[in-house]
Amino acid sequence: PHELDLNVTSMSEKNLRQFAIFSVVDIFSDAFRRHGLCVDNWRRFQSWSSVITELMKLFRDLAERRNHQYIASAFLNGPILSKESIEIGTMSDGAAVFLVRVSDAMLSHVANSRSDRSLPQNVRDANTAIRYNFSIPVSASVDAYLTKYITAAMASERVLDLIRIVADGDFGVSYMWLNAIGLATPEIRSTYIPKYHSDLDLFFPRRSWFPATDDCIDDIAVSEMRELFPRIITDPAILGWNVALDRFRLSYDRYSPQQPERLLDVAIAFEALFLNEGDDKELSHRLRLRVARKLHASLDDRLKTFDTLRQLYDVRSAIAHGETIAKASPTKRAAIETVLEEAPRLLRAALKMWLQGHGPEGISKKDLPAWWRNIELGG
């Protein structure tokens, strides 16, 4: 198996011929090794016919192969699964997406696939993996292979978004690995998807390690994930949705749960969801009113949310001007800790509600003020 690269397409005919010869030699040597041939016993080796039969079948299968098979695995610290494997959904190309338990065998396979034969430090605490199974036609272009890897990363990212929305916990992907299945299946370099490789990710500051957790995901959350997967993969037609989801993701990927700076992203996500008509007047009041009315039916819950979001705006302003928990007064410290607990929970509830079809989906920017007025006035 070779490593897929754009350089392969520009090889000279001589180099391609040498590459093919080396590949065939590898196939022969693997077959001989499996049947016990070595330098010490080649004169008395008795399994030549078995080797020939196996090689004929291998080359026949290769000649008839129409698709190369791959498994992409994104390793997470959690949540703990109740089953070995749980199917979450299917991509538009028919590829299946699963949550699977991380086994010792899987980790060994990852280590053995690396040039240094070692397991990355940030993978050792992985409990769960998002697995994306896909195939690529043998005759496809190099670009088609590279695009598929990016699609696998996007699928993993969206499944992780769903996990964070439906299950409460500090979950994150620490490493992504793509396994080429079968003989002579081209490898795809990890450099083509640097997001989940901390040594290659040059553009966005993000956490490459998430602590081990014993948080579990129950059947209700799994059912919700299956219901919402088609929605989050295709993106609801809601103004501000992509900004909100990106900021929700960054609030996990950039910061630990105890870092107040994550509230900057949480606040932007709320504004993208609930202040998406473009009016810049009374932003704080309208946001508090809309979130409280949209998320809750009871007056007590609405009052609590209204007050939490008022504190969110106060804390965001303080953080933006250099405030830290260490410098804050006891009263301000208590407020920050409360908002750190409550605001992300409310944002998760809002994102879930929008995915369930209860947001301003398909509403034009011109019609959004009327839609929101209806919410504000209790319609």
BAMAR-233620 format. One record per residue (C-alpha): residue in one letter; residue number from 0; y, x, z; chain. Coordinates in pm, whole numbers. Last residue first. Example, Ala and Ser with C-alpha at 12.3 -4.5 7.8 and 13.67 -1.06 7.14 Angstrom:
BEGIN
> residu num Y X Z chaine
> S 1 -106 1367 714 A
> A 0 -450 1230 780 A
//
This chain:
BEGIN
> residu num Y X Z chaine
> G 378 3416 -4800 2037 A
> G 377 3547 -4671 2368 A
> L 376 3905 -4589 2282 A
> E 375 3839 -4216 2252 A
> I 374 3530 -4269 2037 A
> N 373 3715 -4501 1795 A
> R 372 4003 -4258 1785 A
> W 371 3753 -3987 1688 A
> W 370 3638 -4177 1380 A
> A 369 3997 -4265 1287 A
> P 368 4105 -3900 1311 A
> L 367 3795 -3793 1108 A
> D 366 3873 -4002 799 A
> K 365 4088 -3744 619 A
> K 364 3853 -3463 721 A
> S 363 3570 -3650 554 A
> I 362 3290 -3806 759 A
> G 361 2944 -3716 628 A
> E 360 2815 -3663 980 A
> P 359 3065 -3739 1256 A
> G 358 2804 -3681 1530 A
> H 357 2517 -3898 1654 A
> G 356 2256 -3782 1402 A
> Q 355 2002 -3620 1633 A
> L 354 2137 -3279 1535 A
> W 353 2482 -3383 1664 A
> M 352 2331 -3497 1994 A
> K 351 2140 -3171 2030 A
> L 350 2459 -2971 1972 A
> A 349 2641 -3179 2232 A
> A 348 2365 -3139 2493 A
> R 347 2358 -2762 2439 A
> L 346 2736 -2753 2478 A
> L 345 2710 -2943 2806 A
> R 344 2457 -2693 2941 A
> P 343 2673 -2400 2827 A
> A 342 2972 -2552 3017 A
> E 341 2784 -2626 3343 A
> E 340 2654 -2295 3479 A
> L 339 2927 -2057 3362 A
> V 338 3181 -2328 3452 A
> T 337 3056 -2338 3810 A
> E 336 3053 -1957 3839 A
> I 335 3407 -1936 3704 A
> A 334 3530 -2203 3946 A
> A 333 3368 -2027 4244 A
> R 332 3537 -1701 4142 A
> K 331 3872 -1880 4109 A
> T 330 3844 -2011 4465 A
> P 329 3725 -1675 4603 A
> S 328 4015 -1499 4426 A
> A 327 3934 -1319 4103 A
> K 326 3937 -939 4060 A
> A 325 3558 -892 4063 A
> I 324 3505 -1207 3857 A
> T 323 3735 -1065 3590 A
> E 322 4077 -1172 3458 A
> G 321 4210 -976 3160 A
> H 320 4439 -1225 2987 A
> A 319 4167 -1376 2767 A
> I 318 3955 -1415 3079 A
> A 317 4228 -1618 3255 A
> S 316 4284 -1841 2952 A
> R 315 3911 -1905 2919 A
> V 314 3889 -1983 3291 A
> D 313 4163 -2247 3271 A
> Y 312 4016 -2399 2955 A
> L 311 3670 -2412 3111 A
> Q 310 3815 -2560 3431 A
> R 309 3950 -2853 3232 A
> L 308 3609 -2873 3066 A
> T 307 3436 -2904 3402 A
> D 306 3685 -3172 3515 A
> F 305 3618 -3399 3217 A
> T 304 3245 -3335 3256 A
> K 303 3253 -3452 3619 A
> L 302 3468 -3754 3535 A
> R 301 3236 -3853 3251 A
> D 300 2929 -3820 3471 A
> D 299 3086 -4043 3737 A
> L 298 3201 -4300 3480 A
> S 297 2851 -4348 3339 A
> A 296 2770 -4347 2967 A
> H 295 2790 -3976 2899 A
> L 294 2797 -3729 2609 A
> K 293 3051 -3892 2378 A
> R 292 3298 -4015 2639 A
> A 291 3311 -3689 2833 A
> V 290 3317 -3471 2519 A
> R 289 3596 -3678 2362 A
> L 288 3818 -3694 2670 A
> R 287 3786 -3325 2756 A
> L 286 3857 -3220 2396 A
> R 285 4153 -3457 2363 A
> H 284 4307 -3328 2686 A
> S 283 4263 -2961 2598 A
> L 282 4392 -2996 2243 A
> E 281 4703 -3197 2324 A
> K 280 4840 -3149 1969 A
> D 279 4681 -2921 1707 A
> D 278 4537 -3190 1477 A
> G 277 4284 -3027 1243 A
> E 276 4014 -3297 1233 A
> N 275 3751 -3066 1386 A
> L 274 3852 -3094 1749 A
> F 273 3514 -3201 1893 A
> L 272 3256 -2977 1726 A
> A 271 3464 -2669 1638 A
> E 270 3654 -2703 1968 A
> F 269 3331 -2704 2169 A
> A 268 3206 -2395 1983 A
> I 267 3536 -2214 2048 A
> A 266 3500 -2289 2420 A
> V 265 3143 -2157 2431 A
> D 264 3248 -1840 2248 A
> L 263 3520 -1764 2504 A
> L 262 3281 -1872 2782 A
> R 261 3058 -1574 2694 A
> E 260 3326 -1351 2844 A
> P 259 3232 -1481 3191 A
> Q 258 2918 -1261 3192 A
> Q 257 2646 -1408 3417 A
> P 256 2433 -1554 3136 A
> S 255 2414 -1214 2961 A
> Y 254 2647 -1163 2668 A
> R 253 2650 -1085 2298 A
> D 252 2338 -1265 2174 A
> Y 251 2362 -1564 2407 A
> S 250 2727 -1666 2356 A
> L 249 2687 -1540 2000 A
> R 248 2439 -1817 1922 A
> F 247 2672 -2090 2051 A
> R 246 2952 -1931 1849 A
> D 245 2743 -1941 1530 A
> L 244 2635 -2300 1599 A
> A 243 2994 -2416 1651 A
> V 242 3121 -2239 1340 A
> N 241 2838 -2388 1134 A
> W 240 2908 -2740 1263 A
> G 239 3284 -2735 1208 A
> L 238 3291 -3029 966 A
> I 237 2959 -3209 984 A
> A 236 2714 -3221 693 A
> P 235 2414 -3133 913 A
> D 234 2263 -2789 847 A
> T 233 1948 -2755 628 A
> I 232 1739 -2553 875 A
> I 231 1890 -2730 1178 A
> R 230 1799 -3074 1047 A
> P 229 1445 -2995 934 A
> F 228 1377 -2841 1279 A
> L 227 1513 -3135 1482 A
> E 226 1198 -3347 1511 A
> R 225 966 -3049 1553 A
> M 224 1195 -2901 1817 A
> E 223 1213 -3232 2002 A
> S 222 833 -3255 2013 A
> V 221 815 -2899 2147 A
> A 220 1072 -2987 2415 A
> I 219 867 -3291 2521 A
> D 218 544 -3089 2521 A
> D 217 685 -2838 2770 A
> I 216 838 -2494 2718 A
> C 215 783 -2252 3002 A
> D 214 1015 -2016 3190 A
> D 213 828 -1713 3329 A
> T 212 1085 -1468 3198 A
> A 211 1097 -1104 3095 A
> P 210 1451 -977 3046 A
> F 209 1619 -984 2703 A
> W 208 1679 -661 2512 A
> S 207 1861 -596 2184 A
> R 206 2183 -762 2293 A
> R 205 2444 -792 2022 A
> P 204 2751 -612 1897 A
> F 203 2787 -704 1530 A
> F 202 2812 -470 1232 A
> L 201 2593 -164 1262 A
> D 200 2254 -318 1334 A
> L 199 2017 -39 1230 A
> D 198 1915 107 1567 A
> S 197 1912 -242 1719 A
> H 196 1658 -374 1471 A
> Y 195 1672 -755 1478 A
> K 194 1980 -791 1258 A
> P 193 1890 -497 1032 A
> I 192 1716 -705 763 A
> Y 191 1679 -483 457 A
> T 190 1637 -177 675 A
> S 189 1305 -320 795 A
> R 188 1153 -202 466 A
> I 187 917 -431 282 A
> E 186 554 -323 238 A
> P 185 380 -403 -89 A
> T 184 36 -568 -62 A
> A 183 -220 -315 -185 A
> L 182 -503 -447 35 A
> G 181 -434 -749 251 A
> I 180 -153 -893 456 A
> A 179 189 -724 473 A
> N 178 316 -756 830 A
> L 177 688 -803 891 A
> W 176 821 -718 1235 A
> M 175 1132 -843 1411 A
> Y 174 1255 -715 1747 A
> S 173 1436 -831 2061 A
> V 172 1476 -1200 1989 A
> G 171 1643 -1396 2269 A
> F 170 1592 -1645 2549 A
> D 169 1808 -1681 2859 A
> G 168 1673 -2020 2963 A
> D 167 1712 -2398 2943 A
> A 166 1493 -2541 2667 A
> V 165 1614 -2785 2397 A
> I 164 1921 -2602 2264 A
> R 163 1802 -2245 2327 A
> I 162 1468 -2313 2161 A
> L 161 1646 -2475 1867 A
> D 160 1874 -2175 1816 A
> L 159 1566 -1951 1833 A
> V 158 1408 -2161 1558 A
> R 157 1728 -2115 1358 A
> E 156 1727 -1737 1396 A
> S 155 1358 -1710 1310 A
> A 154 1412 -1912 991 A
> M 153 1709 -1690 903 A
> A 152 1501 -1375 956 A
> A 151 1226 -1513 733 A
> T 150 1482 -1602 468 A
> I 149 1614 -1244 479 A
> Y 148 1259 -1119 426 A
> K 147 1219 -1361 137 A
> T 146 1536 -1232 -28 A
> L 145 1398 -876 -27 A
> Y 144 1081 -984 -205 A
> A 143 1267 -1189 -466 A
> D 142 1501 -895 -528 A
> V 141 1200 -678 -616 A
> S 140 1112 -921 -892 A
> A 139 814 -1155 -874 A
> S 138 496 -1086 -1074 A
> V 137 273 -1074 -767 A
> P 136 411 -1410 -658 A
> I 135 542 -1409 -299 A
> S 134 371 -1567 1 A
> F 133 494 -1688 338 A
> N 132 399 -1722 704 A
> Y 131 685 -1727 957 A
> R 130 594 -1651 1318 A
> I 129 833 -1690 1609 A
> A 128 686 -1478 1886 A
> T 127 632 -1532 2257 A
> N 126 577 -1322 2567 A
> A 125 769 -1007 2478 A
> D 124 818 -764 2768 A
> R 123 702 -460 2569 A
> V 122 918 -541 2269 A
> N 121 1243 -385 2396 A
> Q 120 1075 -48 2447 A
> P 119 958 -26 2086 A
> L 118 580 28 2071 A
> S 117 473 372 1958 A
> R 116 270 489 1659 A
> D 115 554 723 1552 A
> S 114 548 598 1190 A
> R 113 520 237 1298 A
> S 112 236 9 1186 A
> N 111 15 122 1475 A
> A 110 271 3 1729 A
> V 109 302 -340 1570 A
> H 108 -77 -377 1552 A
> S 107 -107 -279 1917 A
> L 106 148 -547 2007 A
> M 105 -50 -808 1816 A
> A 104 -375 -702 1984 A
> D 103 -213 -720 2326 A
> S 102 -127 -1082 2250 A
> V 101 209 -1249 2198 A
> R 100 168 -1624 2219 A
> V 99 269 -1806 1903 A
> L 98 557 -2030 1790 A
> F 97 504 -2128 1431 A
> V 96 688 -2166 1097 A
> A 95 500 -2272 782 A
> A 94 613 -2178 431 A
> G 93 640 -2476 194 A
> D 92 943 -2346 4 A
> S 91 1173 -2591 186 A
> M 90 1056 -2447 518 A
> T 89 786 -2615 725 A
> G 88 790 -2707 1090 A
> I 87 726 -2612 1452 A
> E 86 355 -2528 1449 A
> I 85 236 -2429 1796 A
> S 84 -2 -2137 1856 A
> E 83 -195 -2003 2154 A
> K 82 -112 -2309 2362 A
> S 81 89 -2378 2680 A
> L 80 363 -2145 2561 A
> I 79 585 -1927 2781 A
> P 78 949 -1933 2670 A
> G 77 1004 -1648 2622 A
> N 76 1097 -1279 2595 A
> L 75 1104 -1313 2218 A
> F 74 944 -1121 1930 A
> A 73 1024 -1223 1571 A
> S 72 708 -1215 1358 A
> A 71 703 -1219 976 A
> I 70 361 -1274 820 A
> Y 69 309 -1185 455 A
> Q 68 78 -1275 166 A
> H 67 104 -1141 -190 A
> N 66 43 -1399 -461 A
> R 65 -150 -1422 -789 A
> R 64 -449 -1201 -709 A
> E 63 -716 -1202 -981 A
> A 62 -696 -831 -1060 A
> L 61 -687 -748 -690 A
> D 60 -994 -963 -623 A
> R 59 -1181 -790 -905 A
> F 58 -1073 -449 -773 A
> L 57 -1200 -532 -425 A
> K 56 -1523 -686 -552 A
> M 55 -1600 -381 -764 A
> L 54 -1516 -156 -469 A
> E 53 -1755 -341 -240 A
> T 52 -2042 -328 -487 A
> I 51 -1982 42 -554 A
> V 50 -1975 120 -181 A
> S 49 -2299 -73 -126 A
> S 48 -2465 111 -416 A
> W 47 -2357 446 -275 A
> S 46 -2502 371 68 A
> Q 45 -2763 649 107 A
> F 44 -2550 957 188 A
> R 43 -2781 1261 210 A
> R 42 -2555 1502 22 A
> W 41 -2233 1342 157 A
> N 40 -2337 1386 518 A
> D 39 -2106 1647 674 A
> V 38 -1802 1586 456 A
> C 37 -1793 1220 558 A
> L 36 -1934 888 437 A
> G 35 -1977 623 708 A
> H 34 -1957 301 506 A
> R 33 -1605 217 624 A
> R 32 -1493 572 545 A
> F 31 -1618 552 188 A
> A 30 -1431 226 135 A
> D 29 -1109 367 282 A
> S 28 -1142 678 62 A
> F 27 -1185 467 -252 A
> I 26 -881 250 -180 A
> D 25 -668 551 -93 A
> V 24 -772 724 -416 A
> V 23 -671 411 -609 A
> S 22 -325 420 -446 A
> F 21 -286 792 -524 A
> I 20 -373 728 -890 A
> A 19 -124 439 -910 A
> F 18 155 655 -769 A
> Q 17 73 935 -1015 A
> R 16 93 689 -1304 A
> L 15 420 550 -1170 A
> N 14 558 902 -1145 A
> K 13 467 978 -1507 A
> E 12 612 650 -1633 A
> S 11 938 730 -1454 A
> M 10 1021 534 -1144 A
> S 9 1322 299 -1167 A
> T 8 1147 -13 -1036 A
> V 7 1006 180 -741 A
> N 6 1357 296 -647 A
> L 5 1449 -64 -556 A
> D 4 1209 -30 -269 A
> L 3 879 -180 -164 A
> E 2 685 53 60 A
> H 1 345 125 -85 A
> P 0 0 0 0 A
//
